[in-house]
Amino acid sequence: MPDVLDATPYDALLLLSFGGPEGPDDVVPFLENVTRGRGIPKERLKEVGQHYFLFGGVSPINDQNRALLDALRKDFAEHGLDLPVYWGNRNWAPYLTDTLREMVADGRRRILVLATSAYASYSGCRQYRENLADALATLEAEGLEVPRVDKLRHYFNHPGFVQPMVDGVVASLAELPEDVRDHAHLAFTTHSIPTASADTSGPVEGHGDGGAYVRQHLEVARLVADAVRERTGVERPWQLVYQSRSGAPHIPWLEPDICDHLEERHAAGVPAVVMAPIGFVSDHMEVLYDLDTEATARAGELGLPVRRSATVGADPRFAAAVRDLVVERSAVERGQDVTPCALGALGPSHQVCPVGCCPARAAKPAAAGADSPYA
């Protein structure tokens, strides 16, 4: 990256995230937003929301996004990158559409978007792009000037995303009893999605078993496992596993589930497991409940020592990676030659999502891609 950090032609960065309830009264309305259009009764949503009520009805994701905002603003200021940072959510306040209205009122017309999802998939990329298109359509209907929005590329293999996870796994291994540490198994976890969605993730030419979603996660798992081996001098077995399934039982989803995996590892004589949630940017509810609560309780029943490593969160190296991605994309937009930073064999992801990338079952407009109606 050049010494002078230039974000031209962009005049703002938007942190775009999922959102979460911030009190017991928010839980059901939040879940109604998440499941809108699926016809799920309120009584069922109350059942689904029980894991939120275990934590006082508060998801940690909003506070984690506030911490990331602070880290980004601090990093940008310290490195002379003059770019204001805003925050909008898909499912809870601050809502995306409200934030875009604020940005337009502030005179922002070229906006870069950082989604809190590092990998290619419908729910992790295209759905956010559909949310952007819906919000821009609302602004257009209100007679407001519609800004141009571009999404930063997938950052799953950027060193600033990978290196903090390596540190997290090494720290978790150090917490295990010494007599089981060297033979511990590494279980790299991510959100399960329907196999049909996984198979069509990423550009069309790469569609197939698992698509880009599985390939990208396997690459990150390999990168972390290799770095942990170099740091500790011990080769440990590892596997990519899944968590947080929420679909109908008859629809195939990616497997194995983390709890099933713990049972299998225990039956195979593995003495300990480190669960590394590489699929998540921060320690939000699905990490706290599905891993720290449910999976840890299952391991306790088995008598299997487990530790859960930290996610990237607001690590300064991740904030620096976002700065790098902003400067990189800005240079691309200005027509300059750049060398994108990426670890491993897959190389850097595309700067612009191509047509047919991570398609939905029902066609909907999506902004910030080659098929955007707001180019």
Buried (B, 14 or more C-beta within 10 A) or exposed (E): BEEEBBBEEBBBBBBBBBBBBBEEEBBBBBBBBBBEEEEBEEEEBEEBBEBBEEBEBBBBBBBBBEBBBEBBBEBBEEBEBEBBBBBBBBBBBBBBBBBBBEBBEEEBBBBBBBBBBBBBBBBBBBBBBBBBBBBBBBBEEEEBEBBBBBBBBBBBBBBBBBBBBBBBBBEBBEEBEEEBBBBBBBBBBBBBBBBBBBBBBBBEEBBEEBBBBBBBBBBBBBBBBBBBBEEBEEEBEBBBBBBBBEEEEEEEBBEBBBBEBBBEBBEEEBBBBBBBBBBBBBBBBBBBBBBBBBBBEBBEEBEBBBBBBBBBBBBEBBBBBBBBBBBBBBBBBEEEEBEBBBBBEBEBBBBBBBEBBBBBEEEBBBBBBEBBEBE
